[in-house]
Amino acid sequence: MLELDVVEELSDAIVLAGLEPDAWGRIPDLITAAFPGAFTGVIGDDSRAAAPIGLHAAGLDESFLESFTAYYAAINPWIRFWEEAPCFEALTADATYPARLFAATEFYNDWLLPTGRTSGAGIKLLQSPDAIARLYVNYPGDLAPVYDPALTRIINALRPALRAAIAMNRHVAGPSGVVGGALGDILDACPVPGVVVDQAGTVLLANAAGAALLARDGPLTEARGRLAVRGAWATDRMLAAAIRDAAQRTGQAGAALPVRDEDGRLRGTVTAVPLGSRPPDGAAWLFGPARRVLVMMRGFLRLDETVRRRLSEDFGLTRAECEVTLRLAAGASALEVSAALGIAHETTRRHLKHVFEKTGCRRQAELVALVLLMT
């Protein structure tokens, strides 16, 4: 699988994990599938009790997992390293704290070495006075020359999504769903145009980019308070069905629904993501509180030279900064922008930092809204 495909699939899974904390378990599955021979985990450590407080893992024999949680997690030498590591920075073991430095320890000889995966990469997701959460991937040392750089690129590309997911998790009430007042925070963290609707498709809230997109004379609109597809009855029915279907699921987004104009041209895609857990069946579903669904809209922006000129004249963006802005606004990820322009991912991030400074935007969704207002 290509790195861009891995990033896209993982990004969608991370958005779901932000909305439904139990969905973090999908992420190790995807990474392990993309990197054969590796095992992946998302784990929280209780620093006071020196014990794991939550673990999602894939690619490791069950007996190793059981012994890790029962004993070896408490004597893991890498814990001290993670305590001192910065949050949201992609790190590789061989470059920062290689396993050979603790080759004489019980953890290394009795647990890590028998797994056959002594190299690794990861990122710290959260640190509080009592706990640390991290995403890590371990693999055999002979795979490190290939896996180290690939995972570093992928993890760096996922950092915005991971930050947003952690922020979203703080506004999700576990099994009971989204806490009141948190919908705005979820939309703020959504990097593309987005709206929150109920199970009937009624628009409850939109981020700036979503509101700007619906206000345009495009294929998506708000008709009588409901999210709708303009002039395409069949697609409108499919959108309504996708929203209803999402309202009855938890932890899994539906497939991206292509939206075409009256001439059959593809204009973009929408994805419906359930917010919170699935309600009970029967009467509790029919007459209970309306479910909430996040609808993410990608690829609807059509840009021309006029927008590029205005970005340059109004905000002083360089040509390179304009290119990055326009591609991000059209729905591309930072990694996709880097690949399309033939530049390093760090260069793209540096351009984006300058764009935010010049435009006053804080998030990608705000930047999309700004560009939409220019079209």
Residue, then its C-alpha position, 0 to 999 in steps of 0.5 A: m500500500l502506498e504511503l498516501d493511501v496509508v495516511e488517508e486510511l489512518s486519518d479517517a480512523i483517527v477522526l473516528a477515534g476522536l469521536e468515539p474513544d473505543a475506535w482507537g483499536r482500529i489504528p493498530d490494525l491498520i498500521t500493522a497491516a501496512f507494515p508486515g512483521a510489526f506490532t502496533g499499540v496505543i497504550g496509556d501508562d499510569s505513572r504512579a502505579a507503573a502499570p498500563i491503564g489501557l491497551h489496544a494492540a495488533g500483530l503480537d501473540e496473545s501470550f506476549l500481550e498478557s505478560f506485558t500487561a501483567y508484569y513487563a510494562a512496569i519494568n519497561p526501560w522505554i517508559r522513562f524515555w517517553e516521560e521526557a519525550p515531547c508530545f506529538e513528535a515522531l521518534t524512532a528508537d534507534a535514533t533516540y533510545p536504542a534497545r542496545l542501551f538496555a540489553a542487559t535488562e530483564f525486559y530486553n532479554d525475557w520479553l522484547l528480544p523473544t518478540g523479535r522486534t527490537s526497533g520501533a517508532g512512535i509518538k507521545l499523544l498525551q501527558s498528565p501528572d498521572a498518565i502518559a499515552r503513546l502510539y508505538v510500532n515495533y519491528p525487527g531491527d533488519l526492517a528499521p532502514v526501511y520502516d524508520p523513515a517511512l513511519t516517521r513520514i507517516i506519523n508526521a503527516l498524521r500529527p494534525a489529525l492526532r492532535a484533533a482526535i485527542a482534543m475531541n476525546r476530551h469532549v466525548a462522554g464515552p458510551s453515552g456519546v457527545v457531551g452537550g456543548a462539545l459539537g462546536d469543538i468537534l467541528d473546530a477540530c475538523p480539518v475539512p468543511g463539516v456540518v453536524v446533522d441529526q438523523a433526519g439530516t437537519v443541520l445543527l451546526a457547521n464550521a466556517a468552511g462548511a457554512a461557506l460551502l453551503a452558502r455557495d451556488g454549488p451541489l450541496t445546500e441547506a434546503r428547509g434546514r436539511l442538508a441536501v444535494r441540489g438538482a440531483w434527486a437520486t444522490d440526495r436520497m443516497l445522502a439521506a440514507a447515509i446519514r440515517d445509516a450513520a445514526q445507527r452505527t458507532g465507531q465506523a464511518g460510512a463509505a465516501l459518497p460521490v456527489r455529481d452535478e446535473d451533468g454527471r461530473l464529480r464535484g466532491t465526496v461526503t462522508a457521514v461519521p456517527l457521534g457517540s455510541r449506538p442507541p438501543d433498538g426499538a422504541a428507544w431508537l424511534f422516540g429517543p433523542a435524535r442522534r448526531v452525525l458529522v458530515m465531512m465534505r471533501g473536494f468541492l472547491r474549484l479554484d482559479e487564477t483569481v483566487r491565487r491572485r487575491l491570496s497574493e495581493d491581500f495577504g502577501l502569500t508567495r507563489a509556493e504558499c499559494e499553491v499549498t493553500l489552494r491544494l489544502a483548500a481543495g481537500a488534499s492532506a499535507l502529505e498529498v500536497s508534498a507529493a503533488l508539488g515534489i517538496a519535502h513534508e517539512t517544507t509544506r508544514r513550513h509554508l503552512k505555518h507562514v500562511f497561518e501567520k499571514t492570514g490569521c487562520r488557526r486551523q485548516a478549516e478556517l483557511v478553507a473557509l477563507v478561500l471559499l469566501m474568495t470564490 
